[in-house]
């Protein structure tokens, strides 16, 4: 019986423990995700070709790596292009600044070279806080003199006379050179006109004016007499169309042939001497040579006659301009001298009045002291 009691007691204890644990125990579900089983490098053969060539996972990893690397390289190239463009623009700006700076420095150095660098200490202006009447009058006179001198000859002032004396010889030489050039041009024009007159006269004697009037008009309207050589082929062609193989214009054709020596008369018989292809150019060349002699003579004559006249005219114009400038300068100098005298008189008057006032003050002071 005791044994049963002990068993019952022992059975009650685990029963109570079971009931208590079932009542207070909370069932919890795992919240962590299941970690996938991955292969590590030490678990496989590193240098086996199958791991890189045939393994799809390795291929995918390599493709992703290549794509990311290429993308980063592209981004880097884009950034480098932008940076290079910015650097290039900045460099261009700096280069332009350097070029402009060098250019300005060169211009300033060229200007400073012409300046007088021997500056005395007396020429440096000093600051005067209290200006006297004498200083004001002196500066006023200098200012008036500069204004009036500049009004007579702009930008020259009192030195306008020296400028005109230096300007006159150079201007006269330039006038003489211009007169010589213009005289030569007039001589050339007169010589060309004389040459054209000779050419037109010989063309008329040649019979071209009567035989080929249209071509004669074109030849008469050329600008230079030597260009008549270019019409020789046209004259030959027109001559063949009009005179060769036709019975018209017989008298005109005979006159033309005799003039250019296609046919000559020997013992009262008209015989063939040379072809038109040789006769016409030879005749025109002889006419041009003759016209050149007349043209050169006429050009020299006109040049010699016109050049002195033009030189005298231009020199007279220079002298007139110089005289007017000199008169203006003299007038401005006289005006400046008069103004300076007036200002000196005013200065003397003001100085006298100031001395008089100072004497009165000294007298008052003496009286007060006494």
C-alpha positions as CSV (number, residue, x, y, z in Angstrom):
1,X,0.0,0.0,0.0
2,X,2.9,2.4,0.8
3,X,4.4,1.6,-2.5
4,X,1.3,2.7,-4.3
5,X,1.1,5.9,-2.3
6,X,4.7,6.7,-3.2
7,X,4.0,6.0,-6.9
8,X,0.9,8.2,-6.8
9,X,2.9,11.1,-5.3
10,X,5.7,10.7,-7.7
11,X,3.2,10.6,-10.7
12,X,1.5,13.8,-9.4
13,X,4.7,15.8,-9.4
14,X,5.5,15.4,-13.2
15,X,1.8,15.9,-13.9
16,X,1.8,19.2,-12.1
17,X,5.0,20.2,-13.9
18,X,3.5,19.3,-17.3
19,X,0.3,21.3,-16.6
20,X,2.3,24.3,-15.5
21,X,4.5,24.2,-18.6
22,X,1.6,23.8,-20.9
23,X,-0.1,26.8,-19.4
24,X,2.9,29.3,-19.4
25,X,4.8,28.2,-22.5
26,X,4.4,30.4,-25.6
27,X,4.9,28.9,-29.0
28,X,7.2,31.1,-31.1
29,X,7.8,30.8,-34.8
30,X,11.2,31.5,-36.3
31,X,11.5,34.9,-38.0
32,X,14.9,34.6,-39.6
33,X,15.1,33.5,-43.1
34,X,16.7,30.4,-44.1
35,X,20.3,31.0,-45.1
36,X,20.9,29.4,-48.5
37,X,23.7,27.0,-48.8
38,X,26.4,28.6,-50.8
39,X,29.7,27.3,-52.1
40,X,32.8,28.8,-50.8
41,X,36.0,29.2,-52.7
42,X,37.9,26.8,-50.4
43,X,35.2,24.2,-51.1
44,X,36.1,24.0,-54.9
45,X,39.1,23.9,-57.1
46,X,40.0,27.4,-57.9
47,X,42.0,26.8,-61.0
48,X,39.6,24.3,-62.6
49,X,38.4,25.5,-66.1
50,X,34.9,24.2,-65.3
51,X,34.5,26.8,-62.6
52,X,34.8,29.6,-65.2
53,X,33.9,28.3,-68.6
54,X,31.0,25.9,-67.9
55,X,29.6,27.1,-64.6
56,X,26.5,29.3,-65.3
57,X,26.8,31.1,-61.9
58,X,30.4,32.1,-62.6
59,X,29.5,33.2,-66.1
60,X,26.7,35.4,-64.7
61,X,29.1,36.9,-62.1
62,X,31.6,37.6,-64.8
63,X,29.1,39.2,-67.1
64,X,27.8,41.4,-64.3
65,X,31.3,42.4,-63.4
66,X,32.1,43.2,-67.1
67,X,28.9,45.3,-67.5
68,X,29.5,47.3,-64.3
69,X,33.2,47.8,-65.3
70,X,32.2,49.0,-68.8
71,X,29.5,51.3,-67.4
72,X,32.0,52.8,-65.0
73,X,34.5,53.3,-67.8
74,X,31.9,55.0,-69.9
75,X,31.0,57.3,-67.0
76,X,34.6,58.0,-66.5
77,X,35.1,58.9,-70.2
78,X,32.1,61.2,-70.1
79,X,33.5,63.0,-67.0
80,X,36.9,63.2,-68.6
81,X,35.4,64.7,-71.8
82,X,33.6,67.3,-69.8
83,X,36.7,68.1,-67.8
84,X,38.8,68.3,-70.9
85,X,36.4,70.7,-72.5
86,X,36.3,72.9,-69.4
87,X,40.1,72.8,-69.2
88,X,40.5,73.6,-72.9
89,X,38.1,76.6,-72.6
90,X,40.0,77.8,-69.6
91,X,43.3,77.4,-71.3
92,X,42.0,79.3,-74.4
93,X,40.8,82.1,-72.2
94,X,44.2,82.2,-70.4
95,X,46.1,82.2,-73.7
96,X,43.9,85.0,-75.0
97,X,44.6,87.0,-71.8
98,X,48.3,86.4,-72.2
99,X,48.3,87.5,-75.8
100,X,46.3,90.6,-75.0
101,X,48.5,91.4,-72.1
102,X,51.7,91.0,-74.3
103,X,50.1,93.1,-77.0
104,X,49.2,95.9,-74.5
105,X,52.7,95.8,-72.9
106,X,54.3,96.0,-76.4
107,X,52.1,99.0,-77.3
108,X,52.8,100.7,-74.0
109,X,56.6,100.1,-74.3
110,X,56.5,101.5,-77.9
111,X,54.7,104.6,-76.5
112,X,57.0,105.0,-73.5
113,X,60.1,104.7,-75.7
114,X,59.1,108.0,-77.4
115,X,58.6,109.8,-74.1
116,X,61.3,111.8,-72.4
117,X,62.5,109.8,-69.3
118,X,64.7,112.6,-67.9
119,X,62.3,113.9,-65.3
120,X,63.7,116.4,-62.8
121,X,62.6,116.6,-59.2
122,X,61.3,120.1,-59.8
123,X,58.8,118.8,-62.4
124,X,57.0,116.6,-59.8
125,X,53.9,118.4,-58.6
126,X,53.5,119.1,-54.9
127,X,50.3,119.4,-52.8
128,X,49.5,123.0,-51.8
129,X,46.7,123.1,-49.3
130,X,46.3,126.9,-49.2
131,X,46.5,128.5,-52.6
132,X,47.5,132.1,-52.8
133,X,46.1,134.5,-55.4
134,X,49.4,134.5,-57.2
135,X,49.2,130.7,-57.7
136,X,45.6,131.0,-58.9
137,X,46.5,133.7,-61.4
138,X,49.6,131.8,-62.6
139,X,47.6,128.6,-63.2
140,X,44.8,130.5,-64.8
141,X,47.2,132.1,-67.2
142,X,48.8,128.8,-68.1
143,X,45.3,127.3,-68.6
144,X,44.2,130.2,-70.8
145,X,47.4,130.0,-72.9
146,X,46.9,126.3,-73.5
147,X,43.3,126.7,-74.5
148,X,44.0,129.6,-76.9
149,X,47.1,128.0,-78.3
150,X,45.2,124.8,-78.9
151,X,42.3,126.8,-80.5
152,X,44.7,128.3,-83.1
153,X,46.3,124.9,-84.1
154,X,44.5,121.9,-82.6
155,X,46.5,119.7,-80.3
156,X,49.6,121.8,-80.8
157,X,49.2,124.9,-78.7
158,X,52.2,127.1,-78.3
159,X,54.3,124.5,-80.2
160,X,52.1,124.8,-83.3
161,X,54.7,127.0,-85.0
162,X,57.4,124.4,-84.6
163,X,55.0,121.7,-85.8
164,X,54.2,123.7,-89.0
165,X,57.9,124.4,-89.7
166,X,58.6,120.7,-89.5
167,X,55.4,119.8,-91.5
168,X,56.1,122.2,-94.4
169,X,59.1,120.5,-96.1
170,X,57.6,117.1,-96.0
171,X,54.3,118.3,-97.4
172,X,56.1,120.1,-100.2
173,X,58.0,117.0,-101.1
174,X,54.8,115.0,-101.1
175,X,53.2,117.6,-103.3
176,X,56.0,117.4,-105.8
177,X,55.8,113.6,-105.9
178,X,52.1,113.7,-106.4
179,X,52.6,116.3,-109.2
180,X,55.2,114.1,-110.9
181,X,52.9,111.0,-110.7
182,X,49.9,113.0,-112.1
183,X,52.0,114.5,-114.9
184,X,53.2,111.0,-115.8
185,X,49.7,109.7,-115.9
186,X,48.5,112.6,-118.1
187,X,51.5,111.9,-120.4
188,X,50.6,108.3,-120.7
189,X,47.0,109.2,-121.5
190,X,48.0,111.7,-124.1
191,X,50.5,109.2,-125.6
192,X,47.8,106.6,-125.9
193,X,45.4,109.1,-127.5
194,X,48.1,110.0,-130.1
195,X,48.8,106.3,-130.7
196,X,45.1,105.6,-131.3
197,X,45.0,108.5,-133.8
198,X,47.8,107.0,-135.8
199,X,46.3,103.6,-135.7
200,X,42.9,104.8,-136.9
201,X,44.5,106.9,-139.6
202,X,46.4,103.9,-141.0
203,X,43.4,101.6,-140.7
204,X,41.5,104.0,-142.8
205,X,44.3,104.1,-145.4
206,X,44.5,100.3,-145.2
207,X,40.9,100.1,-146.4
208,X,39.6,98.3,-143.3
209,X,37.2,101.2,-142.6
210,X,35.6,100.8,-146.1
211,X,35.8,97.1,-146.4
212,X,34.9,96.0,-142.8
213,X,33.1,99.0,-141.1
214,X,31.8,97.0,-138.1
215,X,35.2,95.6,-137.2
216,X,36.7,99.1,-137.7
217,X,34.4,100.6,-135.1
218,X,35.4,97.9,-132.6
219,X,39.1,98.6,-133.3
220,X,38.6,102.3,-132.8
221,X,37.0,101.9,-129.4
222,X,39.8,99.9,-127.8
223,X,41.5,101.5,-124.8
224,X,45.1,100.9,-125.7
225,X,46.5,101.2,-129.3
226,X,48.7,98.1,-129.1
227,X,45.6,95.9,-128.6
228,X,44.9,96.3,-132.3
229,X,47.2,93.4,-132.9
230,X,44.5,91.1,-131.5
231,X,42.2,91.9,-134.5
232,X,44.5,90.5,-137.2
233,X,42.8,87.1,-137.3
234,X,39.4,88.7,-137.5
235,X,40.5,91.0,-140.4
236,X,41.9,88.0,-142.3
237,X,38.7,86.0,-141.9
238,X,36.5,88.9,-143.0
239,X,38.7,89.5,-146.0
240,X,38.5,85.9,-147.1
241,X,34.7,85.9,-146.8
242,X,34.3,89.2,-148.7
243,X,37.0,89.1,-151.3
244,X,38.1,85.5,-152.0
245,X,35.9,83.7,-154.5
246,X,33.3,86.4,-154.8
247,X,32.9,89.1,-157.4
248,X,31.5,91.8,-155.1
249,X,33.4,94.9,-153.6
250,X,36.2,94.5,-156.2
251,X,37.5,98.0,-155.8
252,X,37.6,97.8,-152.0
253,X,39.3,94.5,-152.1
254,X,41.9,95.7,-154.5
255,X,42.6,98.8,-152.4
256,X,42.9,96.5,-149.3
257,X,45.2,94.0,-151.0
258,X,47.5,96.8,-152.4
259,X,47.6,98.5,-149.0
260,X,48.7,95.5,-147.0
261,X,51.0,94.2,-149.9
262,X,49.0,91.0,-150.7
263,X,49.3,92.1,-154.3
264,X,51.9,94.5,-155.7
265,X,52.1,96.4,-158.9
266,X,55.2,95.8,-160.9
267,X,55.6,97.2,-164.5
268,X,52.0,98.2,-164.5
269,X,51.1,94.6,-163.7
270,X,49.3,93.5,-160.5
271,X,51.0,90.3,-159.2
272,X,50.6,88.2,-156.1
273,X,53.2,89.0,-153.5
274,X,52.3,87.2,-150.2
275,X,49.4,85.6,-148.4
276,X,46.9,87.5,-146.2
277,X,48.0,85.4,-143.2
278,X,51.4,87.0,-143.4
279,X,50.7,90.4,-144.9
280,X,48.0,91.6,-142.4
281,X,49.9,90.9,-139.2
282,X,53.1,92.4,-140.6
283,X,51.2,95.6,-141.7
284,X,49.5,95.9,-138.3
285,X,52.8,95.4,-136.4
286,X,54.4,98.1,-138.4
287,X,51.5,100.5,-137.7
288,X,51.8,99.7,-134.0
289,X,55.5,100.3,-133.9
290,X,55.0,103.7,-135.6
291,X,52.2,104.5,-133.2
292,X,54.4,103.6,-130.3
293,X,57.0,106.1,-131.4
294,X,54.4,108.9,-131.7
295,X,52.9,107.9,-128.4
296,X,56.2,107.9,-126.5
297,X,57.1,111.3,-127.9
298,X,53.7,112.8,-127.0
299,X,53.8,111.3,-123.5
300,X,57.2,112.8,-122.8
301,X,56.1,116.1,-124.2
302,X,52.9,116.2,-122.1
303,X,54.7,115.0,-119.0
304,X,57.4,117.7,-119.3
305,X,54.8,120.4,-119.8
306,X,52.3,119.3,-117.2
307,X,54.6,118.3,-114.3
308,X,56.0,121.9,-113.6
309,X,52.5,123.3,-113.8
310,X,51.1,120.7,-111.3
311,X,54.1,121.2,-109.0
312,X,53.6,124.9,-108.9
313,X,49.9,124.4,-108.3
314,X,50.4,122.0,-105.4
315,X,53.2,124.0,-103.9
316,X,51.1,127.1,-104.0
317,X,48.3,125.2,-102.2
318,X,50.8,124.1,-99.5
319,X,52.1,127.6,-99.1
320,X,48.6,128.9,-98.8
321,X,47.8,126.4,-96.1
322,X,51.0,127.1,-94.3
323,X,50.4,130.8,-94.4
324,X,46.9,130.4,-92.9
325,X,48.2,128.2,-90.2
326,X,51.1,130.6,-89.4
327,X,48.6,133.5,-89.2
328,X,46.4,131.5,-86.8
329,X,49.4,130.7,-84.7
330,X,50.6,134.3,-84.6
331,X,47.2,135.4,-83.6
332,X,46.9,132.9,-80.9
333,X,50.3,133.8,-79.5
334,X,49.5,137.5,-79.5
335,X,46.2,136.8,-77.7
336,X,48.0,134.7,-75.1
337,X,50.6,137.4,-74.5
338,X,47.9,140.0,-74.1
339,X,46.0,137.8,-71.7
340,X,49.2,137.1,-69.7
341,X,49.8,140.8,-69.4
342,X,46.3,141.4,-68.2
343,X,46.6,138.6,-65.6
344,X,50.0,140.0,-64.4
345,X,48.4,143.4,-64.0
346,X,45.5,141.9,-62.0
347,X,48.1,140.0,-59.9
348,X,50.0,143.2,-59.2
349,X,46.8,145.0,-58.2
350,X,45.7,142.2,-55.9
351,X,49.2,142.0,-54.3
352,X,49.3,145.8,-53.7
353,X,45.9,145.6,-52.0
354,X,47.0,142.7,-49.9
355,X,50.1,144.6,-48.8
356,X,48.0,147.7,-48.0
357,X,45.7,145.6,-45.8
358,X,48.7,144.0,-44.0
359,X,50.1,147.5,-43.3
360,X,46.8,148.6,-41.8
361,X,46.7,145.5,-39.6
362,X,50.2,146.1,-38.4
363,X,49.3,149.7,-37.5
364,X,46.2,148.5,-35.6
365,X,48.4,146.0,-33.7
366,X,50.9,148.7,-32.8
367,X,48.1,150.9,-31.6
368,X,46.7,148.1,-29.4
369,X,50.1,147.4,-27.9
370,X,50.6,151.0,-27.0
